[in-house]
Amino acid sequence: MDKVIDIEERIPTLRERRRKRTNRKFLALLFIFLTILAGLIYSQTQFSKIQSISVTGENLYSDEDYIAASKLAIGDSMWSFDADEVGAAITGLEWVESAEVEKNWLTAVEITVSEYPSVGYLETATGYQKLLANGYAVELPVETVAGPVYTNFEDQETRREVAAQVQQLDSEVSNLVSQVILTEGREGTANITLYMTDGNEVRARLNSLAEKLDYYPSLIAQLEDGVKGVFDMEVGITFRSYDDVYGPPKEVSEDEETEEP
């Protein structure tokens, strides 16, 4: 015999299921509404605004310069900018190697910069500028020169090449470089002259500077005490004393010493 289903018995169950579905929909809509309302209220409070901007890693330029480059300001919305895009804009500065921007605690922005390291000082007609590892000459006044001086390096590509060569040197050698002068040419094969802090002179090709100058400590170790001169590294490596290159120092007689102008 077929089972007979009493529809009247099932009606309360169907009603309960329909009520639960309706409640779930209502709660979902209520949650969405409250979320949107909370977002609108939040966007109108100080807790959605930038309240502080900090910069770390700066050395060449000030905090204010980097904040200006970010185009962010206290009071701007925390959600009106993309941190990666701001970081890319700061990295676009010629003296910046990399930059990272982070949103912190909903109201703070942290900017971390890594500037190109200095390789010395560029000599110009008006003074000196700090020279960075990418060949950029910082357009700020220099009060103290404490490192190698680069002369006749007007072209940035040539500056980038010499900076790359110097960075490849062992620190023992690079610390002995007092001045680098571009004497001829502008490409990688340009001739350069280096004056060393120990009194010697080195003549080399720009594109092979690091390869050959790293031999310098072992070369000067072979010199007799007190002998100074010129190391020619343009092709091979040769040495000539200053007496051989320029002749012996001229002796001054007593009469010449006491003669009044």
Summary of the structure (lengths in Angstrom):
residues: 261
radius of gyration: 35.7
end to end distance: 144.7
largest distance: 148.4
contacts: 663
relative contact order: 0.07
helix: 37%
strand: 26%
